[in-house]
Amino acid sequence: MVKKKQSSYNLFRFFCVYVCKESKQLNLKTSFTESELINQVQNNNRAAQKQLFDQFSPIMLSTCRQYIKDLHNAEDVMLCAFMKVFQNINQYRNDGSFEGWIRKIMIRESLSFLRSKKELNFIEDASQSVLSVVSDSYEISNDYQKLIDDLPKGCRYIFVLSVIEGYKHQKIAEMLNISVGTSKSQLAYAKKLLKQQIELIR
């Protein structure tokens, strides 16, 4: 099963490399500025699709991994999301960061995957005693990524959406179909757990 998932990722990359070689043989341009890249992907230019994938796949895989621990599942979700990027590229209106637009698709696809696996479970607890445990500010360091990965699933998703992705509680509540109070309490719970773990390793 693992080999099959690995092959889907490698097959997509092989396709991209093949397209690049094909475009070079036809003397087509294979390096684009961002505005050119968007325009060419909208026109189904295969070389542009490869450049987009190569340019953004590392950071987008990291985005998917924030929600999906298993690397192979994260790769599959990322590939599905990139297909949606290609299919919906005409919906991008240059009214914000192109990378941010792609990231939103990755997040939606990741949450959809988790929802299909019934992993979006949250405890309704908006008590003020929980909410006041930690402040609203929190600094992320790469050294603490393992601690974030080890958080309980529900509060980890909300922590990532709020602290790393910057979503407001109202938007998180809409995305996950939960109450604003649940979003706030789960974030506070995640921060409390992280604070405890950080104090243990210092």
Secondary structure, DSSP 8 states (H G I E B T S, - for coil): -HHHHHHHHHHHHHHHHHHHHHHHHTT------HHHHHHHHHTT-HHHHHHHHHHHHHHHHHHHHHH--SHHHHHHHHHHHHHHHHHTGGG--SSS-HHHHHHHHHHHHHHHHHHHTT---------HHHHTSS-S-----GGGHHHHHTS-HHHHHHHIIIIIS---HHHHHHHHT--HHHHHHHHHHHHHHHHHHHHHH-
